[in-house]
Amino acid sequence: MKQRTLGIDGPSVSAVGLGLMGMSESYGATNDAQSIATIHRALDLG
């Protein structure tokens, strides 16, 4: 997976991230079980 450095001397992080705002109440009703499953899958994929 591609990595990027944050700032000049910052940590190296994945170039791909997981946006979680859709899991908040900002966009309507939430599904906690589905949100948790999504986070677990993302962790499993690295």
DSSP file (Angstrom, degrees, kcal/mol; ACC not computed):
  #  RESIDUE AA STRUCTURE BP1 BP2  ACC     N-H-->O    O-->H-N    N-H-->O    O-->H-N    TCO  KAPPA ALPHA  PHI   PSI    X-CA   Y-CA   Z-CA
    1    1 A M              0   0    0      0, 0.0     2,-0.1     0, 0.0    45,-0.0   0.000 360.0 360.0 360.0 139.9    0.0    0.0    0.0
    2    2 A K        -     0   0    0     12,-0.0    13,-2.5     1,-0.0    14,-0.4  -0.369 360.0-155.3 -66.4 144.8    1.3    3.5   -0.8
    3    3 A Q  E     -A   14   0A   0     11,-0.2     2,-0.3    12,-0.1    11,-0.2  -0.862   7.4-163.5-119.7 154.0    2.5    5.5    2.1
    4    4 A R  E     -A   13   0A   0      9,-2.9     9,-3.2    -2,-0.3     2,-0.5  -0.984  18.6-127.7-135.4 147.9    2.8    9.3    2.6
    5    5 A T  E     -A   12   0A   0     -2,-0.3     2,-0.6     7,-0.2     7,-0.2  -0.834  22.1-133.6 -95.6 130.6    4.7   11.3    5.1
    6    6 A L     >  -     0   0    0      5,-2.4     4,-1.1    -2,-0.5     3,-0.1  -0.735  68.5 -27.3 -84.9 122.9    2.6   13.9    7.0
    7    7 A G  T  4 S-     0   0    0     -2,-0.6    -2,-0.1     1,-0.2     0, 0.0  -0.224 104.7 -51.1  69.4-163.2    4.5   17.3    7.1
    8    8 A I  T  4 S+     0   0    0      1,-0.2    -1,-0.2     0, 0.0    -3,-0.0   0.937 137.4   8.1 -76.3 -48.3    8.2   17.5    6.9
    9    9 A D  T  4 S+     0   0    0     -3,-0.1    -2,-0.2    -4,-0.0    -1,-0.2   0.076 100.3 129.2-120.7  21.5    9.1   15.0    9.7
   10   10 A G     <  -     0   0    0     -4,-1.1    -3,-0.1     1,-0.2     2,-0.0  -0.022  64.8 -74.4 -74.6 179.5    5.7   13.6   10.4
   11   11 A P        -     0   0    0      0, 0.0    -5,-2.4     0, 0.0     2,-0.5  -0.290  45.0-110.3 -71.2 158.9    4.7    9.9   10.6
   12   12 A S  E     +A    5   0A   0     -7,-0.2     2,-0.3    -9,-0.1    -7,-0.2  -0.801  44.8 177.6 -89.1 128.7    4.3    7.8    7.5
   13   13 A V  E     -A    4   0A   0     -9,-3.2    -9,-2.9    -2,-0.5     2,-0.0  -0.866  35.6 -83.5-130.6 162.8    0.6    6.9    6.9
   14   14 A S  E     -A    3   0A   0     -2,-0.3   -11,-0.2   -11,-0.2   -12,-0.0  -0.354  28.7-136.5 -62.5 142.3   -1.4    5.0    4.4
   15   15 A A  S    S+     0   0    0    -13,-2.5     2,-0.5    -2,-0.0    -1,-0.1   0.697  91.8  65.2 -73.4 -18.7   -2.4    7.0    1.3
   16   16 A V        -     0   0    0    -14,-0.4     2,-0.3     2,-0.0    -2,-0.1  -0.897  69.9-177.4-107.5 132.8   -5.9    5.5    1.5
   17   17 A G        -     0   0    0     -2,-0.5     2,-0.6     2,-0.0    -2,-0.0  -0.751  27.1-120.1-123.1 171.6   -8.1    6.4    4.5
   18   18 A L        -     0   0    0     -2,-0.3     2,-0.4    21,-0.0    -2,-0.0  -0.943  22.5-148.1-115.6 110.4  -11.5    5.5    5.8
   19   19 A G        -     0   0    0     -2,-0.6     3,-0.2     1,-0.1    -2,-0.0  -0.638  15.4-177.7 -77.8 129.9  -13.9    8.4    6.1
   20   20 A L    >   +     0   0    0     -2,-0.4     3,-1.9     1,-0.1     4,-0.2   0.349  53.3 100.9-112.8   5.5  -16.3    7.8    9.0
   21   21 A M  G >  S+     0   0    0      1,-0.3     3,-1.9     2,-0.2     5,-0.4   0.852  78.2  62.8 -61.9 -32.0  -18.5   10.9    8.9
   22   22 A G  G 3  S+     0   0    0      1,-0.3    -1,-0.3    -3,-0.2     5,-0.1   0.651  95.7  61.1 -65.3 -14.1  -21.2    8.8    7.2
   23   23 A M  G <  S+     0   0    0     -3,-1.9    -1,-0.3     7,-0.1    -2,-0.2   0.438  94.0  80.2 -91.4  -0.6  -21.3    6.6   10.3
   24   24 A S  S X  S-     0   0    0     -3,-1.9     3,-0.8    -4,-0.2    -3,-0.0  -0.398  99.2-101.1 -94.5 178.4  -22.4    9.6   12.4
   25   25 A E  G >  S+     0   0    0      1,-0.2     3,-1.2    -2,-0.1    -3,-0.1   0.381  99.2  97.9 -80.8   5.7  -25.9   11.0   12.7
   26   26 A S  G 3  S+     0   0    0     -5,-0.4    -1,-0.2     1,-0.3    -4,-0.1   0.805  89.8  37.6 -63.7 -29.2  -25.0   13.8   10.3
   27   27 A Y  G <  S-     0   0    0     -3,-0.8     2,-0.3     1,-0.3    -1,-0.3   0.152 123.7 -89.8-110.8  17.7  -26.5   11.9    7.3
   28   28 A G  S <  S+     0   0    0     -3,-1.2    -1,-0.3     2,-0.0     0, 0.0  -0.790  83.9  10.6 113.8-156.0  -29.5   10.4    9.1
   29   29 A A        -     0   0    0     -2,-0.3     2,-0.3    -3,-0.1    -5,-0.0  -0.228  66.7-145.9 -63.1 147.9  -30.1    7.1   10.9
   30   30 A T        -     0   0    0     -5,-0.0     2,-0.5    -7,-0.0    -7,-0.1  -0.751   9.9-146.4-113.7 161.8  -27.1    5.0   11.7
   31   31 A N     >  -     0   0    0     -2,-0.3     4,-2.5     1,-0.1     5,-0.2  -0.894  10.4-169.4-127.8  99.3  -26.6    1.3   12.0
   32   32 A D  H  > S+     0   0    0     -2,-0.5     4,-2.7     1,-0.2     5,-0.2   0.885  85.6  52.4 -59.6 -41.9  -24.1    0.5   14.7
   33   33 A A  H  > S+     0   0    0      1,-0.2     4,-2.1     2,-0.2    -1,-0.2   0.915 112.8  44.6 -62.1 -43.1  -23.6   -3.2   13.8
   34   34 A Q  H  > S+     0   0    0      2,-0.2     4,-2.1     1,-0.2    -1,-0.2   0.888 112.9  51.5 -68.6 -39.2  -22.9   -2.3   10.2
   35   35 A S  H  X S+     0   0    0     -4,-2.5     4,-2.1     2,-0.2    -2,-0.2   0.921 111.5  46.9 -63.3 -44.3  -20.5    0.6   11.2
   36   36 A I  H  X S+     0   0    0     -4,-2.7     4,-2.5     1,-0.2    -2,-0.2   0.900 111.0  52.0 -65.4 -41.1  -18.6   -1.7   13.5
   37   37 A A  H  X S+     0   0    0     -4,-2.1     4,-2.2    -5,-0.2    -1,-0.2   0.882 108.5  51.8 -62.2 -38.2  -18.4   -4.4   10.8
   38   38 A T  H  X S+     0   0    0     -4,-2.1     4,-2.4     2,-0.2    -2,-0.2   0.920 110.3  47.5 -64.3 -44.4  -17.0   -1.9    8.4
   39   39 A I  H  X S+     0   0    0     -4,-2.1     4,-2.3     2,-0.2    -2,-0.2   0.914 112.0  50.2 -64.2 -43.0  -14.3   -0.7   10.8
   40   40 A H  H  X S+     0   0    0     -4,-2.5     4,-2.4     2,-0.2    -1,-0.2   0.903 110.9  49.5 -61.9 -40.9  -13.3   -4.4   11.6
   41   41 A R  H  X S+     0   0    0     -4,-2.2     4,-2.0     2,-0.2    -2,-0.2   0.920 109.6  51.0 -65.0 -43.4  -13.1   -5.1    7.8
   42   42 A A  H  X S+     0   0    0     -4,-2.4     4,-0.6     1,-0.2    -2,-0.2   0.910 111.1  48.5 -60.4 -42.2  -10.9   -2.1    7.2
   43   43 A L  H >< S+     0   0    0     -4,-2.3     3,-1.0     1,-0.2    -1,-0.2   0.908 109.3  52.9 -63.9 -41.6   -8.6   -3.2   10.1
   44   44 A D  H 3< S+     0   0    0     -4,-2.4    -1,-0.2     1,-0.2    -2,-0.2   0.852 108.5  50.6 -61.5 -34.8   -8.5   -6.7    8.6
   45   45 A L  H 3<        0   0    0     -4,-2.0    -1,-0.2    -5,-0.1    -2,-0.2   0.559 360.0 360.0 -81.3  -8.3   -7.4   -5.3    5.2
   46   46 A G    <<        0   0    0     -3,-1.0    -3,-0.2    -4,-0.6    -2,-0.1   0.456 360.0 360.0  88.7 360.0   -4.7   -3.2    6.8
